[in-house]
Amino acid sequence: MKDEKNRFMTSAFSKESAHLELNDPRLFRDLLGQHDQHIKILQQALDVRIRVRGSSLEIEGDPLQLELASQIIRQLYGLLEKGYPVYPSDVDYAIRILSGDSKAKLQDIFLDTIYISAHKRTITPKSIAQKAYIDAIRRYDIVFGIGPAGTGKTYLAMAMAVAELMKNNFVRIILTRPAVEAGEKLGFLPGDLAEKVNPYLRPLYDALHDMVDFDRARKLVERGTIEVAPLAFMRGRTLNDSFVILDEAQNTTPEQMKMFLTRLGYGSKAVITGDATQIDLPAGKASGLKEAFRILKGVHGIRFVNFTEKDVARHHLVQEIITAYERDENQIASGDLSDKR
């Protein structure tokens, strides 16, 4: 309580307003953001009015939104006190997290450092589901991350893999994905095999280069410490002491999924990511990801973590776009086409 008192000299609530006063001028400026951008984000998202008066904030609006805004501000300030740099995106994540779970603690999520990238950026979870995902990867040998694009499934798995490799907990990282997507088959693409599969593996390389500088990544790939290959190359192998990531798993067949899962050897860990709503397999072909969920969901030692549009870690409109498309698909499925196509 003493720390709380020092942090906020006044925290008074009424039916329509709240007053928060902070002591540290530097942290107060960081809390506001450049040109008060953080405050503007809060105002727009929560439909409250926030006035800056010296080192205090006056908040007006609906009582429930007042409580939420005040809680977000307190917790963001707490992050700043711990030395965590708050960016506009963090304010957005904080709003999503605490809007969904008022008991959530931002410090438990944002301060869980996974890895510091080649660009000196600290990689941490940004949602409750991302935190659960990271905890599951630490605890279980096989983890499925299922949800829409942009929720950090592959990126966080990559960060965990690189971090574990640097700690010498694994001898290599293997990154793989099916090589047939979006209706394109390799036989119809120009070039040799390497040229053909490279476009499909490019997202994995992009994520890798965000973790490790280009020259170091190249050397790790050349030595075989990091291997990026299409899923077909996994057949017949036993993967020991490896951190293996299967991306775009919704585009595996049940046979491919079984083949992949049974490659896992001693001392290895596998993370499988995919979006069950974005299956590019031929019509009538079952998805290995969906089959795996049905067959393996009760198996001890295997963990499934589900993401939603609330976990999207991209431009805020991406979350709205995903929600709009899901709503439209649900209307089509139910036969409600009131929008008159």
TAWODA-V778919 format. One record per residue. PSI is psi as a letter, one per 40 degrees, with the letter a starting at -180 (NA if undefined). NEAR is the number of other ideal C-beta (glycine too) atoms within 12 Angstrom. Layout:
PSI/NEAR, PSI/NEAR
//
This chain:
d/8, d/7, d/13, d/18, d/13, d/17, d/29, h/33, d/19, h/21, g/26, h/18, i/22, a/16, d/13, e/18, i/24, i/36, h/26, h/38, h/27, i/34, d/22, h/19, d/14, d/15, d/26, d/31, d/22, d/27, d/43, d/34, i/28, h/16, f/12, f/21, d/22, d/37, d/33, d/21, d/33, d/40, d/28, d/21, d/27, e/34, f/18, i/32, h/23, h/35, h/20, h/26, g/16, b/18, f/24, i/25, h/39, h/28, h/38, i/24, a/28, h/18, d/19, d/20, d/29, d/32, d/27, d/31, d/41, d/36, d/33, d/42, d/46, d/30, d/37, d/43, d/39, d/30, d/32, d/33, d/27, e/22, e/16, h/26, h/22, h/37, i/25, d/27, d/25, d/35, d/40, d/35, d/41, d/44, d/38, d/34, d/34, d/34, d/24, d/19, g/22, e/21, e/12, i/27, h/22, d/39, d/25, d/24, d/33, d/36, e/25, g/30, h/21, d/35, i/32, h/18, i/26, d/21, e/14, f/12, h/18, h/22, h/31, i/36, i/41, e/38, i/44, d/34, d/36, d/41, d/32, d/31, d/42, d/38, d/22, d/31, d/38, d/25, d/17, i/26, d/28, h/34, h/39, h/45, h/45, h/36, i/37, i/32, i/31, e/28, e/38, e/35, d/47, d/40, d/40, d/43, d/47, d/41, d/39, d/45, d/46, d/37, d/30, d/31, d/34, d/24, e/15, f/13, e/21, i/30, e/24, i/32, h/42, h/45, h/45, i/43, i/42, i/40, e/34, h/29, i/30, f/16, e/13, h/18, i/17, d/22, d/11, e/10, i/21, i/12, i/13, a/10, d/18, d/17, d/14, d/21, d/29, d/23, d/23, d/33, e/34, d/19, d/25, d/38, d/29, d/21, d/35, d/38, e/25, d/26, d/38, h/31, i/17, d/17, d/12, d/21, d/29, d/17, d/14, d/29, d/25, d/13, e/15, e/15, d/28, h/37, h/30, h/38, i/35, i/33, d/39, d/24, e/25, e/33, h/18, e/11, i/23, h/17, g/35, i/18, f/22, i/34, h/41, h/46, h/51, h/44, i/45, f/40, e/47, e/39, e/37, i/41, i/28, d/24, d/21, d/36, d/37, d/22, d/25, d/41, d/35, e/20, e/28, h/30, a/22, i/13, f/20, i/30, i/37, h/42, h/46, h/49, i/46, i/44, h/36, e/32, e/23, f/25, h/28, e/28, i/31, i/13, h/9, e/8, h/20, i/25, h/33, d/34, d/43, d/28, d/27, d/36, d/28, d/18, d/19, e/26, d/19, e/11, h/17, h/10, e/17, h/25, h/30, h/34, h/38, h/29, i/37, a/25, d/31, e/32, e/38, h/33, f/33, a/22, i/14, d/24, d/14, d/21, d/29, d/16, d/19, d/29, d/19, d/16, d/20, d/23, d/18, d/18, d/16, d/15, d/17, d/15, d/12, e/11, e/8, g/14, f/13, e/11, e/10, g/6, NA/8
//
